[in-house]
């Protein structure tokens, strides 16, 4: 049985399931491109920025961050480094507030994925019920071997195909949704690690400036 025949056999619920599958594939492609960009470039950019900052090359660090402003960590660092002579507490608050602002970007489409995962099996179950209703509607106890048997078979096919389609869409989406959740958790840990390193460097530089410009007694 071909794809078109299977689609036709699944009944009316195959249309929303088809829409869910197309939407899921589009969002999955977008998220794969998003995380691939971060994993490919971010560690190198952060390492270069921290090295520049250790050498007191703040201007070079900011320029490097602006060149990579499409990365979450670059935007987080910029929010703090572009402040004018902040205290260590202000610097930390800037890092933390921008990190919180980045969370929706990192968790983008999670609600859509959860909706598809939840509704797809339910649509498959609805197709099962509709298929069984069609089967019983076509069933005639006085004509079990007659032409109405085709209607019973068609209803059973609709029930099975729609259930299988709903599960396939849900399982496929769940696999990628869990993968993206794992990437988000890893990114959240890296944000804390890199943010802590930058904060430590700033506190060290700030204390050195305080010592340098402290009035002699």
FENVEN-V720382 format. One line per field, one symbol per residue. ss: DSSP state (H for helix, E for strand, - for the rest). phi: phi as a letter, one per 20 degrees, with the letter a starting at -180 (. if undefined). psi: psi as a letter, one per 40 degrees, with the letter a starting at -180 (. if undefined). Layout:
BEGIN
ss=???
phi=???
psi=???
END
This chain:
BEGIN
ss=--HHHHHHH---HHHHHHHHHHHHHHHHHHHHHHHHHHHHHHHHHHHHHHHHHH---HHHHHHHHHH----HHHHHHHHHH------HHHHHHHHHHHHHHHHHHH---HHHHHHHHHHHHHHHHHHHHHHHHHHHHH--HHH-----HHHHHHHHHHHHHHHHHHHHHHHHHHHHHHHHHHHHHHHHHHHHHHHHHHHHHHHHHHHHHHHH-----
phi=.fffffffffnffffffffffffffffffffffffffffedfgfffffffffffemeffffffffffcfeegffffffgefefelffgfffffffffffffeggffegmfffffffffeffffffffffffffffffefcfecfdeffffffffffffffffffffffffffffgfffffffffffffffffffffffffffffffffffffefffd
psi=hidddddddeadedddddddddddddddddddddddddddddddddddddddddefgddddddddddfeeiddddddddddeihfiiddddddddddddddeddddeheddddddddddddddddddddddddddddehhdefdeadeddddddddddddddddddddddddddddddddddddddddddddddddddddddddddddddddehhi.
END
